[in-house]
Amino acid sequence: MTFNLITLDKEINIILQVETAMNLPNQLTLSRIGMVPLMVFGLLAYKISEAQGWVTLNLWLALIVFIIASITDAVDGHLARKHNLVTNFGRLMDPLADKLLVISAFVGLMELNVFSPWLVIIVLCREFLVTGLRTLGVAQNRVIQADKWGKNKTITQITAIITAMVLLSFENTFVYFSLFQFQAGAAPAWWNWLREITLYALTAAVLFTTLVSGFLYMSQNRDLLSEN
């Protein structure tokens, strides 16, 4: 009888933990992960068909999905802190969902020749290094929170991705409706200038915040790398 009561108590605790983990902020986090394949599909839909209407529609789809996913990133953290719904599940999955979303978008835009591969490699290396550092921190009972530069890095990357998607979506829309002398495979000189200047500025901003935030994380927590 005692054994049955202990077993029942453990089962109840497990059920309560699962229900607590699946609160609204964590559901939003999981929904963000679920949006990643849909966004990637929208960016790379041209591999299925190069019909201009199909490509244009799916680029707008990718943009809308990414914006919604970015909004859930802000909302889930706000709700978790405001209503004291912070869980270990959320601490693990929220940054993972952010990384999956941002890195997938950068890789998709690299495939579309929007961002250079070396920029995406730098972003990936920074994320792996910081994730490894946080893993070391957990092993030594230290939680490494996102600082001001880490948050600026995230905002800059999201802004760069949204801006690049907006440019792509409008460019393909102009081609589809034959507006402003846009033609398939060719764009007016003014648009090329605008596109290049914007992308160079976005690349510089992403590169700067990514490198600075990564350096600060490593330098402020370098004691974690010591064997002592």
Residue pairs with C-beta under 8 A, 6 or more apart in sequence:
20 87
21 87
21 88
21 89
21 90
23 80
23 85
23 87
24 76
24 79
24 85
25 75
25 76
25 77
25 79
25 80
25 85
25 90
26 76
26 85
26 87
26 89
26 90
26 93
28 72
28 75
28 76
28 79
29 72
29 76
29 90
29 93
29 94
29 97
30 93
30 97
31 69
31 72
32 69
32 72
32 73
32 76
32 97
32 98
32 101
33 93
33 96
33 97
33 100
33 101
35 65
35 66
35 68
35 69
35 101
36 69
36 100
36 101
36 104
38 61
38 62
38 65
39 62
39 65
39 66
39 69
39 101
39 104
39 105
39 108
40 62
40 104
40 108
41 58
41 62
42 58
42 59
42 60
42 61
42 62
42 63
42 65
43 58
43 59
43 62
43 105
43 108
43 109
43 111
43 112
43 165
44 108
44 111
45 54
45 55
45 58
45 59
46 54
46 55
46 58
48 54
49 55
52 172
52 175
52 176
52 184
53 176
55 172
56 169
56 172
56 173
56 175
56 176
59 165
59 168
59 169
59 172
60 169
60 173
62 108
62 165
63 162
63 165
63 166
63 169
66 101
66 105
66 161
66 162
66 165
67 162
69 101
70 101
70 158
70 162
73 94
73 97
73 98
73 101
76 90
76 94
77 94
79 85
80 86
80 87
80 90
95 146
98 154
99 127
99 131
102 123
102 154
102 157
102 158
102 161
103 120
103 123
103 124
103 127
105 161
105 165
106 115
106 119
106 120
106 123
106 157
106 161
107 120
109 115
109 161
109 164
109 165
109 168
110 116
110 117
110 119
110 120
112 168
114 164
114 167
114 168
114 199
115 164
115 199
115 203
116 203
119 203
119 206
119 207
122 207
122 210
122 211
123 157
123 206
123 210
126 210
126 211
126 213
126 214
129 214
129 217
129 218
130 150
130 214
130 217
133 144
133 217
133 218
133 221
133 224
134 144
136 224
136 225
137 143
137 144
137 221
137 224
140 224
142 221
142 224
144 217
144 221
146 154
147 213
147 216
147 217
147 220
149 209
149 212
149 213
149 216
150 213
150 217
152 209
152 213
153 209
153 210
153 212
153 213
156 205
156 206
156 209
157 206
157 209
157 210
159 202
159 205
160 202
160 203
160 205
160 206
163 198
163 202
164 199
164 202
167 195
167 198
167 199
171 182
171 187
171 191
171 195
173 179
174 180
174 182
174 187
174 191
175 182
175 183
175 184
175 187
180 188
180 191
181 188
182 188
182 191
187 195
